[in-house]
Amino acid sequence: MSRGKKLDLFIGADFDDDWSEVTTPVKSTKNSEIKRPQKHQLHFSKEKRRGKVVTLVGEFSLSKEDAAKLLKELKKRLGCGGSYKNSFMEFQGDVKEKLRPLLIEKGFGFKAKH
């Protein structure tokens, strides 16, 4: 093979026959109903990401604006970073013991043993 030539391989797949683009939207399984804080049943979980601990709390049924305000206030009071993804709040570090009283103060409920 000389320089500058591209290798042309034919594997045998033909994507022109009976293949089409999926145009139907993916339906979300989560409930989009916005609830009051007293109606929430939150739970905690911990994950390790890149060797660091991340505390997850959720599932929240809040509007995006309310969730962003709550997240900003909690991050400020905890002194840590975090984000809001897929109706769960993620906080950097193991902050469960500090976070639980703050959420109870805001009126959120928890599942048993959490």
NUKE-715485 format. One record per atom (N, C-alpha, C): residue number from 1; chain; atom name; x, y, z negated. Coordinates in steps of 0.001 Angstrom, whole numbers. Layout:
<atom NUM,"A","CA",<X,Y,Z>>
...
//
This chain:
<atom 1,"A","N",<845,-1177,0>>
<atom 1,"A","CA",<0,0,0>>
<atom 1,"A","C",<892,1241,0>>
<atom 2,"A","N",<634,2125,908>>
<atom 2,"A","CA",<1446,3323,996>>
<atom 2,"A","C",<884,4411,86>>
<atom 3,"A","N",<1701,5382,-172>>
<atom 3,"A","CA",<1278,6489,-1027>>
<atom 3,"A","C",<180,7303,-379>>
<atom 4,"A","N",<-758,7787,-1200>>
<atom 4,"A","CA",<-1800,8655,-698>>
<atom 4,"A","C",<-3039,7940,-227>>
<atom 5,"A","N",<-3002,6635,-123>>
<atom 5,"A","CA",<-4188,5892,298>>
<atom 5,"A","C",<-4964,5453,-935>>
<atom 6,"A","N",<-6248,5504,-859>>
<atom 6,"A","CA",<-7095,5054,-1952>>
<atom 6,"A","C",<-7458,3588,-1739>>
<atom 7,"A","N",<-7519,2889,-2818>>
<atom 7,"A","CA",<-7893,1500,-2763>>
<atom 7,"A","C",<-9408,1396,-2706>>
<atom 8,"A","N",<-9939,733,-1722>>
<atom 8,"A","CA",<-11377,605,-1548>>
<atom 8,"A","C",<-11780,-807,-1946>>
<atom 9,"A","N",<-12509,-902,-3046>>
<atom 9,"A","CA",<-12972,-2199,-3533>>
<atom 9,"A","C",<-14473,-2308,-3347>>
<atom 10,"A","N",<-14898,-3442,-2917>>
<atom 10,"A","CA",<-16319,-3710,-2821>>
<atom 10,"A","C",<-16622,-4883,-3739>>
<atom 11,"A","N",<-17402,-4639,-4796>>
<atom 11,"A","CA",<-17683,-5671,-5790>>
<atom 11,"A","C",<-18933,-6456,-5425>>
<atom 12,"A","N",<-19816,-5879,-4720>>
<atom 12,"A","CA",<-20994,-6611,-4296>>
<atom 12,"A","C",<-22298,-6043,-4835>>
<atom 13,"A","N",<-22246,-5029,-5662>>
<atom 13,"A","CA",<-23473,-4441,-6190>>
<atom 13,"A","C",<-24007,-3414,-5200>>
<atom 14,"A","N",<-25275,-3481,-4949>>
<atom 14,"A","CA",<-25913,-2538,-4047>>
<atom 14,"A","C",<-27015,-1831,-4822>>
<atom 15,"A","N",<-26812,-566,-5114>>
<atom 15,"A","CA",<-27748,182,-5941>>
<atom 15,"A","C",<-28868,834,-5134>>
<atom 16,"A","N",<-28899,606,-3857>>
<atom 16,"A","CA",<-29940,1194,-3030>>
<atom 16,"A","C",<-31212,361,-3013>>
<atom 17,"A","N",<-31146,-888,-3420>>
<atom 17,"A","CA",<-32307,-1771,-3362>>
<atom 17,"A","C",<-33052,-1782,-4694>>
<atom 18,"A","N",<-34288,-1303,-4709>>
<atom 18,"A","CA",<-35202,-1360,-5847>>
<atom 18,"A","C",<-34682,-699,-7120>>
<atom 19,"A","N",<-33790,224,-7012>>
<atom 19,"A","CA",<-33346,968,-8180>>
<atom 19,"A","C",<-33977,2350,-8113>>
<atom 20,"A","N",<-34428,2823,-9254>>
<atom 20,"A","CA",<-35006,4161,-9273>>
<atom 20,"A","C",<-34674,4828,-10596>>
<atom 21,"A","N",<-34762,6119,-10603>>
<atom 21,"A","CA",<-34491,6891,-11803>>
<atom 21,"A","C",<-35709,6840,-12717>>
<atom 22,"A","N",<-35459,6683,-14015>>
<atom 22,"A","CA",<-36548,6659,-14986>>
<atom 22,"A","C",<-36982,8094,-15241>>
<atom 23,"A","N",<-38249,8371,-14978>>
<atom 23,"A","CA",<-38755,9736,-15140>>
<atom 23,"A","C",<-39732,9870,-16296>>
<atom 24,"A","N",<-40099,8765,-16935>>
<atom 24,"A","CA",<-41023,8858,-18066>>
<atom 24,"A","C",<-40253,9306,-19295>>
<atom 25,"A","N",<-40804,10252,-20056>>
<atom 25,"A","CA",<-40099,10727,-21250>>
<atom 25,"A","C",<-40090,9662,-22344>>
<atom 26,"A","N",<-39028,9676,-23121>>
<atom 26,"A","CA",<-38907,8745,-24239>>
<atom 26,"A","C",<-39746,9287,-25389>>
<atom 27,"A","N",<-40634,8453,-25917>>
<atom 27,"A","CA",<-41486,8889,-27015>>
<atom 27,"A","C",<-40771,8657,-28333>>
<atom 28,"A","N",<-40842,9642,-29185>>
<atom 28,"A","CA",<-40214,9543,-30498>>
<atom 28,"A","C",<-41125,8758,-31436>>
<atom 29,"A","N",<-40517,7942,-32292>>
<atom 29,"A","CA",<-41308,7153,-33229>>
<atom 29,"A","C",<-41551,7897,-34530>>
<atom 30,"A","N",<-40850,8999,-34745>>
<atom 30,"A","CA",<-41037,9710,-35991>>
<atom 30,"A","C",<-42267,10607,-35915>>
<atom 31,"A","N",<-42836,10859,-37061>>
<atom 31,"A","CA",<-44035,11663,-37165>>
<atom 31,"A","C",<-43643,13134,-37120>>
<atom 32,"A","N",<-44284,13919,-36283>>
<atom 32,"A","CA",<-43948,15336,-36153>>
<atom 32,"A","C",<-44803,16218,-37052>>
<atom 33,"A","N",<-45542,15621,-37962>>
<atom 33,"A","CA",<-46396,16377,-38872>>
<atom 33,"A","C",<-45538,17114,-39894>>
<atom 34,"A","N",<-45824,18385,-40117>>
<atom 34,"A","CA",<-45101,19183,-41099>>
<atom 34,"A","C",<-45811,19034,-42438>>
<atom 35,"A","N",<-45032,18634,-43459>>
<atom 35,"A","CA",<-45603,18376,-44784>>
<atom 35,"A","C",<-45108,19405,-45780>>
<atom 36,"A","N",<-45874,19551,-46871>>
<atom 36,"A","CA",<-45445,20376,-47996>>
<atom 36,"A","C",<-44329,19633,-48732>>
<atom 37,"A","N",<-43479,20348,-49473>>
<atom 37,"A","CA",<-42394,19674,-50198>>
<atom 37,"A","C",<-42880,18591,-51165>>
<atom 38,"A","N",<-44046,18772,-51788>>
<atom 38,"A","CA",<-44547,17791,-52746>>
<atom 38,"A","C",<-44906,16467,-52081>>
<atom 39,"A","N",<-45172,16462,-50788>>
<atom 39,"A","CA",<-45586,15261,-50067>>
<atom 39,"A","C",<-44400,14461,-49522>>
<atom 40,"A","N",<-43200,14988,-49633>>
<atom 40,"A","CA",<-42021,14289,-49118>>
<atom 40,"A","C",<-41630,13152,-50053>>
<atom 41,"A","N",<-41155,12075,-49479>>
<atom 41,"A","CA",<-40585,10949,-50215>>
<atom 41,"A","C",<-39175,10735,-49673>>
<atom 42,"A","N",<-38218,11444,-50239>>
<atom 42,"A","CA",<-36853,11439,-49744>>
<atom 42,"A","C",<-36058,10288,-50342>>
<atom 43,"A","N",<-34982,9931,-49680>>
<atom 43,"A","CA",<-34043,8960,-50229>>
<atom 43,"A","C",<-32628,9333,-49801>>
<atom 44,"A","N",<-31672,8883,-50592>>
<atom 44,"A","CA",<-30263,9161,-50341>>
<atom 44,"A","C",<-29590,7952,-49726>>
<atom 45,"A","N",<-28570,8195,-48937>>
<atom 45,"A","CA",<-27693,7137,-48470>>
<atom 45,"A","C",<-26315,7751,-48234>>
<atom 46,"A","N",<-25298,6915,-48340>>
<atom 46,"A","CA",<-23923,7364,-48122>>
<atom 46,"A","C",<-23343,6624,-46937>>
<atom 47,"A","N",<-22552,7319,-46163>>
<atom 47,"A","CA",<-21843,6728,-45037>>
<atom 47,"A","C",<-20410,7210,-45071>>
<atom 48,"A","N",<-19543,6437,-44471>>
<atom 48,"A","CA",<-18159,6865,-44304>>
<atom 48,"A","C",<-17950,7185,-42844>>
<atom 49,"A","N",<-17458,8369,-42604>>
<atom 49,"A","CA",<-17170,8798,-41238>>
<atom 49,"A","C",<-15746,9327,-41196>>
<atom 50,"A","N",<-14938,8676,-40397>>
<atom 50,"A","CA",<-13519,9034,-40277>>
<atom 50,"A","C",<-12832,9037,-41638>>
<atom 51,"A","N",<-13214,8105,-42499>>
<atom 51,"A","CA",<-12598,7975,-43809>>
<atom 51,"A","C",<-13142,8913,-44861>>
<atom 52,"A","N",<-14100,9735,-44533>>
<atom 52,"A","CA",<-14688,10684,-45481>>
<atom 52,"A","C",<-16119,10266,-45801>>
<atom 53,"A","N",<-16567,10605,-46995>>
<atom 53,"A","CA",<-17922,10263,-47421>>
<atom 53,"A","C",<-18884,11354,-46963>>
<atom 54,"A","N",<-20029,10920,-46440>>
<atom 54,"A","CA",<-21102,11827,-46024>>
<atom 54,"A","C",<-22370,11390,-46749>>
<atom 55,"A","N",<-23061,12339,-47391>>
<atom 55,"A","CA",<-24313,12049,-48077>>
<atom 55,"A","C",<-25469,12426,-47167>>
<atom 56,"A","N",<-26361,11471,-46911>>
<atom 56,"A","CA",<-27546,11708,-46091>>
<atom 56,"A","C",<-28763,11755,-47003>>
<atom 57,"A","N",<-29632,12708,-46768>>
<atom 57,"A","CA",<-30889,12784,-47511>>
<atom 57,"A","C",<-32002,13072,-46512>>
<atom 58,"A","N",<-33116,12392,-46669>>
<atom 58,"A","CA",<-34218,12592,-45736>>
<atom 58,"A","C",<-35241,11512,-45935>>
<atom 59,"A","N",<-36199,11472,-45236>>
<atom 59,"A","CA",<-36506,12084,-43966>>
<atom 59,"A","C",<-37404,13284,-44235>>
<atom 60,"A","N",<-36994,14447,-43721>>
<atom 60,"A","CA",<-37737,15688,-43923>>
<atom 60,"A","C",<-38764,15856,-42816>>
<atom 61,"A","N",<-39915,16384,-43178>>
<atom 61,"A","CA",<-40966,16731,-42211>>
<atom 61,"A","C",<-41205,18227,-42313>>
<atom 62,"A","N",<-40202,18981,-41889>>
<atom 62,"A","CA",<-40247,20440,-41949>>
<atom 62,"A","C",<-40085,21008,-40548>>
<atom 63,"A","N",<-40500,22254,-40388>>
<atom 63,"A","CA",<-40219,22930,-39122>>
<atom 63,"A","C",<-38721,23208,-39057>>
<atom 64,"A","N",<-38211,23436,-37874>>
<atom 64,"A","CA",<-36768,23649,-37715>>
<atom 64,"A","C",<-36298,24881,-38473>>
<atom 65,"A","N",<-37122,25922,-38496>>
<atom 65,"A","CA",<-36740,27152,-39194>>
<atom 65,"A","C",<-36660,26920,-40698>>
<atom 66,"A","N",<-37664,26219,-41253>>
<atom 66,"A","CA",<-37666,25936,-42690>>
<atom 66,"A","C",<-36512,25019,-43066>>
<atom 67,"A","N",<-36242,24031,-42227>>
<atom 67,"A","CA",<-35135,23111,-42503>>
<atom 67,"A","C",<-33798,23848,-42453>>
<atom 68,"A","N",<-33647,24761,-41510>>
<atom 68,"A","CA",<-32403,25522,-41405>>
<atom 68,"A","C",<-32207,26417,-42621>>
<atom 69,"A","N",<-33287,27053,-43094>>
<atom 69,"A","CA",<-33191,27901,-44286>>
<atom 69,"A","C",<-32829,27086,-45516>>
<atom 70,"A","N",<-33499,25939,-45681>>
<atom 70,"A","CA",<-33229,25069,-46825>>
<atom 70,"A","C",<-31793,24549,-46779>>
<atom 71,"A","N",<-31348,24124,-45618>>
<atom 71,"A","CA",<-29990,23608,-45469>>
<atom 71,"A","C",<-28962,24680,-45802>>
<atom 72,"A","N",<-29175,25884,-45335>>
<atom 72,"A","CA",<-28237,26974,-45586>>
<atom 72,"A","C",<-28137,27263,-47078>>
<atom 73,"A","N",<-29279,27294,-47760>>
<atom 73,"A","CA",<-29277,27553,-49194>>
<atom 73,"A","C",<-28591,26424,-49967>>
<atom 74,"A","N",<-28884,25175,-49599>>
<atom 74,"A","CA",<-28277,24043,-50291>>
<atom 74,"A","C",<-26769,23996,-50077>>
<atom 75,"A","N",<-26318,24257,-48865>>
<atom 75,"A","CA",<-24880,24258,-48596>>
<atom 75,"A","C",<-24176,25337,-49403>>
<atom 76,"A","N",<-24822,26474,-49522>>
<atom 76,"A","CA",<-24226,27578,-50269>>
<atom 76,"A","C",<-24131,27237,-51756>>
<atom 77,"A","N",<-25192,26643,-52311>>
<atom 77,"A","CA",<-25200,26307,-53739>>
<atom 77,"A","C",<-24287,25128,-54065>>
<atom 78,"A","N",<-24105,24218,-53106>>
<atom 78,"A","CA",<-23235,23065,-53325>>
<atom 78,"A","C",<-21773,23369,-53006>>
<atom 79,"A","N",<-21551,24340,-52155>>
<atom 79,"A","CA",<-20186,24667,-51750>>
<atom 79,"A","C",<-19596,23638,-50817>>
<atom 80,"A","N",<-20416,23121,-49916>>
<atom 80,"A","CA",<-19930,22116,-48963>>
<atom 80,"A","C",<-20556,22381,-47598>>
<atom 81,"A","N",<-20073,21669,-46615>>
<atom 81,"A","CA",<-20611,21784,-45269>>
<atom 81,"A","C",<-21706,20767,-45054>>
<atom 82,"A","N",<-22432,20940,-43973>>
<atom 82,"A","CA",<-23481,19985,-43662>>
<atom 82,"A","C",<-24191,20344,-42380>>
<atom 83,"A","N",<-25125,19469,-41995>>
<atom 83,"A","CA",<-25894,19700,-40784>>
<atom 83,"A","C",<-27254,19035,-40914>>
<atom 84,"A","N",<-28145,19351,-39963>>
<atom 84,"A","CA",<-29495,18792,-39920>>
<atom 84,"A","C",<-29654,18086,-38587>>
<atom 85,"A","N",<-29761,16738,-38643>>
<atom 85,"A","CA",<-29889,15952,-37415>>
<atom 85,"A","C",<-30961,14898,-37606>>
<atom 86,"A","N",<-31845,14782,-36633>>
<atom 86,"A","CA",<-32872,13735,-36615>>
<atom 86,"A","C",<-33658,13667,-37917>>
<atom 87,"A","N",<-34060,14815,-38433>>
<atom 87,"A","CA",<-34852,14989,-39648>>
<atom 87,"A","C",<-34138,14521,-40916>>
<atom 88,"A","N",<-32817,14350,-40870>>
<atom 88,"A","CA",<-32006,14063,-42046>>
<atom 88,"A","C",<-30988,15180,-42225>>
<atom 89,"A","N",<-30726,15524,-43489>>
<atom 89,"A","CA",<-29679,16487,-43791>>
<atom 89,"A","C",<-28430,15719,-44171>>
<atom 90,"A","N",<-27311,16116,-43587>>
<atom 90,"A","CA",<-26026,15484,-43847>>
<atom 90,"A","C",<-25148,16481,-44587>>
<atom 91,"A","N",<-24582,16035,-45708>>
<atom 91,"A","CA",<-23700,16885,-46504>>
<atom 91,"A","C",<-22336,16232,-46609>>
<atom 92,"A","N",<-21291,17040,-46543>>
<atom 92,"A","CA",<-19936,16523,-46650>>
<atom 92,"A","C",<-19630,16205,-48103>>
<atom 93,"A","N",<-19167,14994,-48348>>
<atom 93,"A","CA",<-18785,14587,-49695>>
<atom 93,"A","C",<-19897,13828,-50398>>
<atom 94,"A","N",<-19571,13350,-51596>>
<atom 94,"A","CA",<-20525,12619,-52422>>
<atom 94,"A","C",<-21192,13615,-53366>>
<atom 95,"A","N",<-22304,14206,-52922>>
<atom 95,"A","CA",<-22955,15293,-53658>>
<atom 95,"A","C",<-24347,14908,-54173>>
<atom 96,"A","N",<-24623,13623,-54286>>
<atom 96,"A","CA",<-25959,13167,-54680>>
<atom 96,"A","C",<-26360,13708,-56042>>
<atom 97,"A","N",<-25444,13653,-57009>>
<atom 97,"A","CA",<-25765,14074,-58377>>
<atom 97,"A","C",<-26037,15574,-58465>>
<atom 98,"A","N",<-25416,16373,-57631>>
<atom 98,"A","CA",<-25657,17818,-57614>>
<atom 98,"A","C",<-26875,18173,-56769>>
<atom 99,"A","N",<-27109,17408,-55724>>
<atom 99,"A","CA",<-28160,17722,-54755>>
<atom 99,"A","C",<-29552,17389,-55267>>
<atom 100,"A","N",<-29683,16288,-55979>>
<atom 100,"A","CA",<-30992,15838,-56460>>
<atom 100,"A","C",<-31712,16903,-57299>>
<atom 101,"A","N",<-31056,17513,-58328>>
<atom 101,"A","CA",<-31767,18555,-59102>>
<atom 101,"A","C",<-32166,19774,-58272>>
<atom 102,"A","N",<-31344,20117,-57273>>
<atom 102,"A","CA",<-31679,21265,-56427>>
<atom 102,"A","C",<-32935,20997,-55607>>
<atom 103,"A","N",<-33066,19773,-55087>>
<atom 103,"A","CA",<-34256,19435,-54301>>
<atom 103,"A","C",<-35490,19291,-55190>>
<atom 104,"A","N",<-35316,18772,-56394>>
<atom 104,"A","CA",<-36450,18682,-57328>>
<atom 104,"A","C",<-36919,20077,-57701>>
<atom 105,"A","N",<-35983,20998,-57869>>
<atom 105,"A","CA",<-36311,22395,-58167>>
<atom 105,"A","C",<-37145,23020,-57046>>
<atom 106,"A","N",<-36872,22608,-55814>>
<atom 106,"A","CA",<-37626,23101,-54654>>
<atom 106,"A","C",<-38972,22399,-54490>>
<atom 107,"A","N",<-39216,21332,-55284>>
<atom 107,"A","CA",<-40507,20666,-55244>>
<atom 107,"A","C",<-40543,19389,-54430>>
<atom 108,"A","N",<-39403,18892,-53971>>
<atom 108,"A","CA",<-39372,17674,-53171>>
<atom 108,"A","C",<-39430,16445,-54063>>
<atom 109,"A","N",<-40096,15399,-53566>>
<atom 109,"A","CA",<-40204,14141,-54300>>
<atom 109,"A","C",<-39250,13121,-53729>>
<atom 110,"A","N",<-38957,12086,-54516>>
<atom 110,"A","CA",<-38043,11024,-54109>>
<atom 110,"A","C",<-38699,9673,-54229>>
<atom 111,"A","N",<-38246,8731,-53436>>
<atom 111,"A","CA",<-38708,7363,-53560>>
<atom 111,"A","C",<-38174,6791,-54864>>
<atom 112,"A","N",<-38787,5731,-55348>>
<atom 112,"A","CA",<-38342,5109,-56587>>
<atom 112,"A","C",<-36897,4623,-56462>>
<atom 113,"A","N",<-36145,4766,-57534>>
<atom 113,"A","CA",<-34738,4344,-57629>>
<atom 113,"A","C",<-33815,5146,-56733>>
<atom 114,"A","N",<-34192,6372,-56370>>
<atom 114,"A","CA",<-33280,7219,-55586>>
<atom 114,"A","C",<-33045,8498,-56313>>
//
